[in-house]
Amino acid sequence: MTRPFDICIRGAGIVGRTLALHLAGKQLRVALVTAEADATNTRTGASDVRAYALNQASRQLLESVRCWPDETDATPVLSMQVQGDDGGEVAFNAAESNTAALNWIVDVPALEARLAEAVRYQPLIEVFSKPVAATLTVVCEGKASRSRHDWGVEWDVAPYDQWALATRVSCSKGHAQVARQWFHQGEILAFLPLGGPQGNLCAVVWSVSPDRAQTLHDTVQDAFCKELESASHGVLGTLTLTGERKVWPLQQALARRWSGVTEQGQAWVLAGDCAHTVHPLAGQGLNMGLADVAELTQTLVGRPYWRSVADPKLLRQYERSRKADFAVLGQANDALQQLFTNPHPALQVLRNWGMNQFESSGPIKQWVARRAMGTLRKTNTSGKKHP
C-alpha cells in the first residue's frame, strides 16, 4: 500500500524546492506541485536576469542539501559600498567582520537547476501539476498566490511609488567582488557582482518611478548604458547590456494569517513571498523566504512524535516566530525606503549625516552587518536557539 503524503508543497520555485528537499531528507513524503510560473522560469532560464544576495544562513541551508552553486555562479562579496546623494557613505568589509564573505550574489537559473536536479533524485519527492491530498499543505506560490486568494487570506499591500528595473551588464573594469549601491534623488541603484572573483559582470537593480522605469526599459541599448554609466559615476567603466530588461512594481506586503484550516478541513501554512514581500534595497527578500524554510523544517521535524505535522499549535509557533522576524526586517527595510526616497532637503541632509554617523558607529555597524549576514543567533518561540 502506497504511503500517503505528509506534505503537499504548492509552488516549485527556490523556496518550495528547498523546503521539499529538507523535509524529504527527514523522511517525510512530499508532493511538489509545479505552477505555470515555475515552468515559464525554467523555459526562459537563458534570458533570466534575476540574481539574489544570499547570506551565510541561506548558504548553509542550501549546502545541507548539496545545492549551493559553483563559485562562478555564486560570487563572494568582499565589500559593499553605499553612497548617499550628498556626501553620505557607508562601507562594509568582510575582513572587518571576520568572515570570508559578506554574502554571495547567486545566479538564479544556476541555483534553480541545482535544486531541480536534486529533486529528481530524491525518492520521497513526487512532482505533480495539480495539488494532491496530504496531511499538511505548504503554499510557496509567490506574491500572486492563487491558493492564498481562494482561501480568503487577507493580503495587506503597501505599494511603493517605484518600479524595479533589472538587467545584466558587462563592465570594462572588473567588479573586484564589490557590491555597490547609490541613493540619488529618490532612486536606488545596485550593482551586484557576478561571474566569480575575477568577473566583470554585474546584475543591476534600479528602483525608480514607474514612468522612468518604463522609459528606461524602452530606451535604445546604447543610450540606456550611458544613463547607467552616469548613475554609477563610471566606477566600472564602459557598460554593455548582456541581458533583457525586466520591470515590475515594488511593494511591501504581509499576509494576515500564515496558517489555518480550510472549510474542507485541509491544514495549510504559508512560506516565502506568498507570506511576505519587501523592497529589494537591502537584498533580504529570498533570505527571508529561506529563513521560513529553516524555521518550518525545524518546527515540523523537531515536533514530539505524537504530534501531527498539521498540529495547529506547531503551525502557530512557526507563524509567530517568522512574523516577529518580519516585524524587525520588514519595517526597517520600509523605513529606509521611505527615508531615501523622500525629496525634502532637510531629510536629504539628515540621511547623509546619519549615514556618516552610522559608518563610524563601531559595534552598531557590526551588529547590523551580522544581522544581514544571518550570523546572529536568535531565540525562537519554543526557547531554542538556532542560526
C-alpha positions as MATLAB code, in Angstrom:
seq = 'MTRPFDICIRGAGIVGRTLALHLAGKQLRVALVTAEADATNTRTGASDVRAYALNQASRQLLESVRCWPDETDATPVLSMQVQGDDGGEVAFNAAESNTAALNWIVDVPALEARLAEAVRYQPLIEVFSKPVAATLTVVCEGKASRSRHDWGVEWDVAPYDQWALATRVSCSKGHAQVARQWFHQGEILAFLPLGGPQGNLCAVVWSVSPDRAQTLHDTVQDAFCKELESASHGVLGTLTLTGERKVWPLQQALARRWSGVTEQGQAWVLAGDCAHTVHPLAGQGLNMGLADVAELTQTLVGRPYWRSVADPKLLRQYERSRKADFAVLGQANDALQQLFTNPHPALQVLRNWGMNQFESSGPIKQWVARRAMGTLRKTNTSGKKHP';
ca = [
       0.000    0.000    0.000;
       1.378    3.418   -1.003;
       2.231    5.621    1.929;
       0.152    8.853    1.961;
       1.840   12.206    1.517;
       2.821   14.059    4.672;
       3.306   17.384    2.899;
       1.982   18.927   -0.311;
       4.037   21.962   -1.369;
       2.301   24.248   -3.852;
       4.978   26.080   -5.809;
       8.289   24.731   -7.101;
      10.424   27.841   -7.003;
      13.565   28.200   -4.903;
      11.695   28.253   -1.582;
       9.374   25.368   -2.495;
      12.113   23.073   -3.777;
      14.450   23.841   -0.887;
      11.699   23.040    1.600;
      10.819   19.818   -0.246;
      14.429   18.623   -0.122;
      14.809   19.367    3.582;
      11.562   17.661    4.568;
      12.206   14.643    2.348;
      15.684   14.409    3.849;
      13.975   13.948    7.218;
      11.877   11.059    5.853;
       8.666   12.977    5.209;
       6.879   12.078    1.975;
       6.444   15.220   -0.152;
       4.259   16.109   -3.132;
       5.720   19.093   -5.007;
       3.228   20.935   -7.209;
       4.617   22.967  -10.084;
       2.822   26.060  -11.333;
       2.776   27.663  -14.747;
       5.161   30.346  -13.454;
       7.656   27.649  -12.441;
       7.580   26.112  -15.916;
       7.926   29.535  -17.531;
      11.015   30.359  -15.443;
      12.584   27.046  -16.472;
      11.880   27.605  -20.154;
      13.279   31.148  -20.107;
      16.325   30.401  -17.983;
      18.767   31.537  -20.684;
      17.390   35.099  -20.531;
      16.641   35.149  -16.814;
      18.319   38.226  -15.317;
      17.473   37.534  -11.672;
      20.252   37.354   -9.088;
      19.972   37.261   -5.309;
      22.265   38.315   -2.478;
      22.242   35.285   -0.177;
      23.652   35.396    3.337;
      25.550   32.808    5.362;
      22.396   31.269    6.833;
      20.912   30.785    3.356;
      24.157   29.290    2.091;
      24.259   26.770    4.917;
      20.650   25.801    4.257;
      21.352   25.162    0.572;
      24.683   23.446    1.194;
      22.984   20.992    3.553;
      21.002   19.638    0.574;
      24.040   19.922   -1.754;
      22.525   22.657   -3.898;
      24.983   25.516   -3.473;
      26.165   26.652   -6.959;
      29.778   26.730   -8.135;
      31.860   29.831   -7.422;
      31.262   31.233  -10.904;
      27.516   31.226  -10.158;
      27.799   32.333   -6.514;
      30.209   35.261   -6.350;
      31.538   36.075   -2.847;
      31.110   39.733   -1.894;
      34.182   41.031   -0.059;
      32.916   44.557    0.458;
      29.846   46.698   -0.003;
      29.927   50.397   -0.782;
      26.847   52.569   -0.262;
      26.750   56.206   -1.367;
      24.123   58.775   -0.446;
      23.044   61.736   -2.539;
      25.004   64.423   -0.673;
      28.260   63.020    0.654;
      26.903   60.229    2.842;
      28.891   56.977    2.647;
      28.788   53.577    4.342;
      31.129   50.676    3.659;
      31.082   47.096    4.902;
      34.101   44.836    4.662;
      34.305   41.069    5.076;
      37.718   41.243    6.727;
      36.441   43.705    9.344;
      33.541   41.342   10.062;
      35.957   38.408   10.351;
      34.162   36.422    7.652;
      35.078   35.027    4.247;
      32.296   36.986    2.525;
      29.551   39.444    3.428;
      27.196   37.482    1.189;
      27.132   35.782   -2.196;
      25.488   37.031   -5.385;
      23.811   33.944   -6.788;
      22.727   33.426  -10.380;
      19.082   32.322  -10.174;
      18.986   29.955  -13.188;
      22.060   28.113  -11.865;
      20.525   27.710   -8.403;
      17.183   26.584   -9.809;
      18.936   23.990  -11.960;
      20.766   22.572   -8.910;
      17.527   22.343   -6.941;
      15.603   20.754   -9.819;
      18.284   18.092  -10.262;
      18.298   17.310   -6.535;
      14.507   16.959   -6.541;
      14.684   14.454   -9.407;
      16.981   12.195   -7.384;
      15.049   12.376   -4.100;
      12.736    9.314   -3.962;
      10.489   10.793   -1.274;
       9.527   13.735   -3.524;
       6.989   13.315   -6.310;
       6.228   16.147   -8.715;
       2.663   16.925   -9.776;
       0.937   19.538  -11.926;
      -2.072   19.813   -9.568;
      -2.445   19.721   -5.767;
      -2.866   16.312   -4.160;
      -4.105   15.151   -0.768;
      -1.631   15.435    2.115;
      -1.696   15.905    5.861;
      -0.354   19.475    5.502;
      -0.257   21.864    2.546;
       2.555   24.441    2.382;
       1.921   27.292   -0.046;
       5.025   28.716   -1.766;
       3.312   30.182   -4.826;
       4.762   33.696   -4.595;
       3.153   37.071   -4.036;
       0.321   36.402   -6.512;
      -0.663   33.139   -4.800;
      -3.937   31.698   -6.047;
      -4.314   29.402   -3.035;
      -3.991   32.287   -0.580;
      -6.653   34.172   -2.509;
      -9.017   31.193   -2.768;
      -8.784   30.558    0.975;
      -9.705   34.149    1.777;
      -6.438   35.098    3.449;
      -6.206   38.881    3.615;
      -3.124   40.335    1.943;
      -2.082   43.759    3.224;
      -0.234   45.570    0.459;
       1.640   48.866    0.773;
       2.680   49.798   -2.787;
       5.715   51.995   -3.295;
       5.760   54.710   -5.911;
       8.641   52.835   -7.520;
       9.215   50.093  -10.028;
      12.319   47.943  -10.232;
      14.274   47.558  -13.435;
      16.590   44.549  -13.524;
      19.155   43.582  -16.120;
      22.769   42.475  -16.501;
      25.785   44.326  -17.827;
      29.363   43.597  -18.798;
      31.828   46.169  -17.420;
      35.142   47.272  -18.890;
      36.555   47.122  -15.332;
      36.390   44.090  -13.046;
      33.927   44.299  -10.166;
      36.603   43.225   -7.611;
      33.900   41.403   -5.612;
      32.367   44.687   -4.509;
      28.605   45.211   -4.261;
      27.738   48.847   -4.906;
      24.642   50.893   -4.167;
      23.752   54.522   -4.862;
      20.901   56.594   -3.447;
      20.235   59.642   -5.606;
      17.205   61.927   -5.812;
      14.801   59.204   -4.747;
      16.306   56.496   -6.962;
      18.160   53.431   -5.686;
      20.698   51.715   -7.942;
      22.532   48.492   -7.102;
      25.365   46.731   -8.949;
      25.811   43.131   -7.779;
      28.988   41.273   -8.860;
      28.575   38.130  -10.965;
      30.824   35.662  -12.761;
      33.156   34.745   -9.898;
      36.005   36.624   -8.169;
      37.670   37.694  -11.410;
      34.440   38.533  -13.197;
      33.328   41.742  -14.850;
      29.581   41.055  -14.987;
      27.026   42.730  -12.745;
      23.365   42.228  -12.041;
      21.629   45.601  -11.965;
      18.575   46.508   -9.899;
      17.392   50.084  -10.372;
      14.417   51.324   -8.309;
      12.852   54.353   -9.990;
       9.467   55.961  -10.570;
       7.015   53.938  -12.707;
       7.254   56.343  -15.663;
      11.049   56.403  -15.578;
      11.174   52.608  -15.322;
       9.151   52.292  -18.497;
      11.262   54.926  -20.241;
      14.498   53.180  -19.263;
      13.034   49.851  -20.362;
      12.224   51.236  -23.829;
      15.394   53.307  -24.322;
      17.774   52.013  -27.001;
      20.630   49.966  -25.567;
      23.471   52.440  -26.102;
      21.543   55.312  -24.537;
      20.445   53.123  -21.641;
      24.036   52.115  -20.909;
      25.104   55.763  -20.946;
      22.378   56.543  -18.397;
      23.609   53.669  -16.266;
      27.239   54.775  -16.508;
      26.242   58.254  -15.354;
      24.138   56.972  -12.447;
      27.005   54.714  -11.309;
      29.580   57.546  -11.658;
      31.560   55.461  -14.157;
      33.163   53.365  -11.422;
      33.126   50.211  -13.570;
      33.940   51.914  -16.835;
      32.058   51.313  -20.066;
      28.949   49.166  -19.692;
      27.467   46.779  -22.232;
      24.000   45.302  -21.864;
      24.110   41.484  -21.726;
      20.554   40.661  -20.663;
      16.981   41.683  -21.180;
      15.482   44.498  -19.130;
      12.679   43.448  -16.795;
      10.438   45.845  -14.860;
       7.876   45.277  -12.107;
       6.096   47.340   -9.408;
       7.528   47.341   -5.883;
       5.596   46.824   -2.679;
       5.761   45.647    0.881;
       3.081   43.096    1.687;
       2.132   40.773    4.516;
      -0.467   38.017    4.828;
      -2.593   38.498    7.943;
      -2.683   34.747    8.576;
       0.146   32.355    7.791;
      -1.571   29.149    8.880;
      -5.044   27.717    9.245;
      -7.533   25.097    8.104;
      -9.759   25.312    5.012;
     -13.515   24.718    5.091;
     -12.761   21.243    3.762;
     -10.511   20.534    6.754;
      -7.154   20.934    4.969;
      -4.381   22.315    7.223;
      -2.180   24.872    5.490;
       0.740   27.206    6.096;
       2.409   29.948    4.007;
       6.102   30.486    3.227;
       8.219   32.809    1.107;
       6.774   35.630   -0.992;
       3.326   34.135   -0.516;
       3.558   35.293    3.119;
       5.622   38.492    2.780;
       7.373   40.752    0.303;
       9.822   43.633    0.834;
      11.609   46.296   -1.192;
      14.837   44.925   -2.760;
      17.080   47.711   -1.419;
      18.576   45.545    1.355;
      18.634   42.308   -0.650;
      16.789   40.353    2.045;
      13.748   39.012    0.152;
      14.936   35.487   -0.621;
      16.926   35.293    2.619;
      13.660   35.814    4.471;
      11.985   33.121    2.372;
      14.758   30.635    3.077;
      14.581   31.549    6.766;
      10.925   30.455    6.543;
      12.174   27.119    5.199;
      14.635   26.707    8.072;
      12.047   27.593   10.712;
       9.284   25.420    9.264;
      11.633   22.461    8.814;
      12.813   22.729   12.422;
       9.229   23.062   13.653;
       7.927   20.026   11.765;
      10.935   17.747   12.130;
      11.520   18.607   15.794;
       7.913   18.033   16.843;
       7.062   15.416   19.515;
       6.415   12.040   17.887;
       2.757   12.131   18.898;
       2.026   15.448   17.154;
       0.868   15.571   13.533;
       2.614   17.856   11.039;
      -0.798   19.547   10.783;
      -0.999   20.320   14.506;
      -2.292   23.925   14.802;
      -0.048   24.604   17.799;
       3.071   23.797   15.735;
       1.940   25.903   12.811;
       1.130   28.889   15.025;
       4.574   28.538   16.624;
       6.163   28.843   13.175;
       3.883   31.764   12.295;
       4.677   33.726   15.454;
       8.404   33.273   15.050;
       8.514   34.332   11.426;
       6.142   37.266   11.868;
       8.364   38.540   14.666;
      11.369   38.414   12.347;
       9.446   40.194    9.590;
       8.400   42.892   12.049;
      12.084   43.746   12.513;
      13.468   43.315    8.996;
      10.397   44.376    7.070;
       9.781   47.557    8.983;
      13.458   48.526    8.982;
      13.534   47.948    5.227;
      10.407   50.055    4.763;
      11.793   52.881    6.909;
      14.965   53.025    4.798;
      12.946   53.133    1.589;
      10.782   55.965    2.894;
      13.816   57.896    4.148;
      15.889   57.639    0.976;
      13.095   58.364   -1.489;
      11.776   61.463    0.280;
      12.901   64.563   -1.705;
      12.665   67.033    1.192;
      16.001   68.944    1.503;
      16.048   68.665    5.298;
      15.716   64.884    5.099;
      18.473   64.761    2.495;
      20.829   66.458    4.943;
      19.667   64.249    7.800;
      20.026   60.939    5.981;
      23.509   61.728    4.674;
      24.588   62.873    8.140;
      23.072   59.658    9.527;
      24.978   57.516    7.030;
      28.279   59.055    8.084;
      27.418   58.650   11.763;
      26.492   55.025   11.169;
      29.759   54.442    9.322;
      31.690   55.402   12.474;
      29.323   53.702   14.932;
      31.537   50.654   15.557;
      29.536   47.971   17.438;
      26.193   49.102   15.990;
      27.504   48.815   12.453;
      28.947   45.373   13.171;
      25.653   44.203   14.691;
      23.759   45.317   11.573;
      26.320   43.562    9.367;
      25.978   40.315   11.321;
      22.188   40.583   11.187;
      22.238   40.995    7.415;
      24.729   38.139    7.010;
      22.478   35.819    9.007;
      25.178   35.024   11.558;
      23.301   36.240   14.650;
      21.691   33.556   16.741;
      18.083   34.145   17.722;
      15.726   32.508   20.164;
      12.513   31.154   18.681;
       9.143   30.886   20.377;
       9.975   27.490   21.834;
      13.046   28.908   23.574;
      15.546   27.066   21.372;
      18.441   28.929   19.839;
      19.339   28.438   16.193;
      21.039   30.352   13.358;
];
